[in-house]
Amino acid sequence: MASPSPKSPEQNEKSKQYDRQLRLWGDHGQSALENGHICLINATALGTEILKSIVLPGVGAITIVDENITSDEDFGCNFFLETSSKGLNRGSETLRLLLELNDAVQGHSVQEPPDQILKDNPDFFKSFNTVIATSLNEKLIKDLSQHLWDLNIPFILCRSVGFLGSFRIQFKEHAIIETHPDNERVDLRLDVPFPILSQYFDSINISTLDLKDHGHIPWIVILYKAVQQWQITNPDRWPMSRKEKNEIKEIIQQYIRIDENGVPITEENFEEAKRAVNTALLPTFLPVKIQDLIYSSAAINLTKDSSAFWIMCSALRGFVEAEGKGKLPVTGVLPDMTASTEHYVKLQNIYRCQAAADAEIVYRKVQQIVSQLQCDTMSDTEVKLFCRHAHDLHLIKGSNIALEYQPGGPVASYIARHLEEPDVMMVHYILLRAADMFRSEHCRAPGEWEPESDIAKLKNCVSKILTDVSCSPFPKDDHIHEMCRYGGAEIHSVSAFLGGCVAHEAIKLVTNQYNPVNNTFVYDGASTNSATFTF
């Protein structure tokens, strides 16, 4: 076999640098990340830890919005500051040191208060793929979240105070094509083989093969032949029950050759066929969640502003109703198996060719829709990727952070239910929100100046929030006292842990791969407990 042409030194070095992550999200995911632009508001310890884990994988650009001057407190928890940074802008100094991690990343610093930017230049945030914010007061949280919601830009609100931390992800909707499920279903179409696959199956006669070929035919062929034999006595049926699948295994056992002493010869491909009976004999069907997607109003009532995802869903519906005869496009992916190279390559090409043919039909339907709507076109590569993962498409409908601050309503009821249990992690969430309210009212963190005198003030903030969600006051003030003792300080280990978590979520949003947290994560570093809530 001819050797592959060598890659250019630039490509080779890039693959070495990003080798591990390319295995996770592929070249196209890396390309999406390199075209991404992330905005961070406030270069706190948490903020810089988030950017560290976004800069290292090679995001295209970062912008830090921070008007604060570096103080002694910053040195105690932020590893991306030097003693020489004291008295200088915190955002500019952290940016300088962050960019040393990866010279391929572009960086910008904006030394203006975010509330002033919202007032004077509201279009500033339009150029970002995702906005991440730390250490905001309640008023700014509500104003910024509403503004980004209107712009349809994903927003991650982060908090880190003492041993407590949280993040909240906001978006209107987030469509994930590559969900990377732990147990991806193999699409073999054994119950409804397409013509070229049927021809291949029919071309093999297991009983006439010599011993060498007998031990190297793919287990897919063995399984198909066993089902065919079973259907002679069970016409128009498909083995579904445990008893019926055991009957298939007995037929496969009968196919195994025996030696001159009457002992069955061990053949790995037949053992693989028996192991695959329970997973590979699932009938081909249209998953309910995919049916809901392609028949949703967003996929049916398309407009010029419809996203590429909904246009492809509409085209997929057309394929399912016509050429697919109620089935999704073939994925074209073949699992590993014991087989001769000739058999495996031939079978692989059969599935790949059918997948390419199905994707081409969907692509033509996409082009027709795009032409009718007069909107931006899509590449065949995008459509092929969509068809390849059509069985595992996922859509998350988001909610506005500002709704959490409205008295009454479903969010308030949701919070109240968790507080009744009682759920200590929801108590932590309330305290973090109360600290934001305190910061908004007093322009500082609770306990930053006088911890003892701030206890009553913070308790008042907690009471306001509990009143809004129709809950009685906490029976004890232990958590309130603890929050005041923190004095708004960050513990680097807690911020580092949260920073890694938030960076993962930001990369998921930028690459449109893997399911993000939906939508709130709360962490208690003292007990190492965590919880997710969906507001």
Salt bridges, closest charged atoms under 4 A:
ASP19 OD2 - ARG23 NH2 3.03
GLU34 OE1 - LYS14 NZ 2.99
GLU49 OE1 - LYS52 NZ 3.06
GLU49 OE2 - HIS492 NE2 2.81
ASP66 OD2 - ARG90 NE 2.76
ASP72 OD1 - LYS86 NZ 3.08
ASP74 OD1 - ARG90 NH1 3.25
GLU82 OE1 - ARG96 NH2 3.23
GLU93 OE1 - ARG96 NH2 2.84
ASP123 OD1 - LYS126 NZ 3.39
GLU138 OE1 - LYS142 NZ 3.83
ASP143 OD2 - LYS139 NZ 2.83
GLU173 OE1 - LYS397 NZ 2.96
GLU178 OE2 - HIS28 NE2 2.68
GLU178 OE1 - HIS389 NE2 3.78
GLU184 OE2 - ARG388 NH1 2.86
ASP187 OD1 - ARG189 NE 2.68
GLU244 OE2 - ARG237 NH2 2.02
GLU247 OE2 - LYS243 NZ 2.74
GLU267 OE2 - HIS214 ND1 2.83
GLU268 OE2 - ARG275 NH2 2.87
GLU271 OE2 - LYS274 NZ 3.46
GLU323 OE1 - LYS365 NZ 3.53
GLU360 OE2 - ARG364 NH1 3.84
GLU404 OE2 - ARG168 NE 2.43
GLU421 OE2 - HIS418 ND1 3.96
ASP423 OD2 - HIS418 ND1 3.52
ASP436 OD2 - ARG159 NE 2.50
GLU441 OE1 - HIS442 NE2 3.90
GLU441 OE2 - LYS464 NZ 2.97
ASP454 OD2 - ARG444 NH1 2.58
ASP477 OD2 - LYS459 NZ 3.10
GLU482 OE1 - ARG485 NH2 2.53
GLU505 OE2 - LYS508 NZ 3.03
ASP524 OD2 - HIS428 NE2 3.39
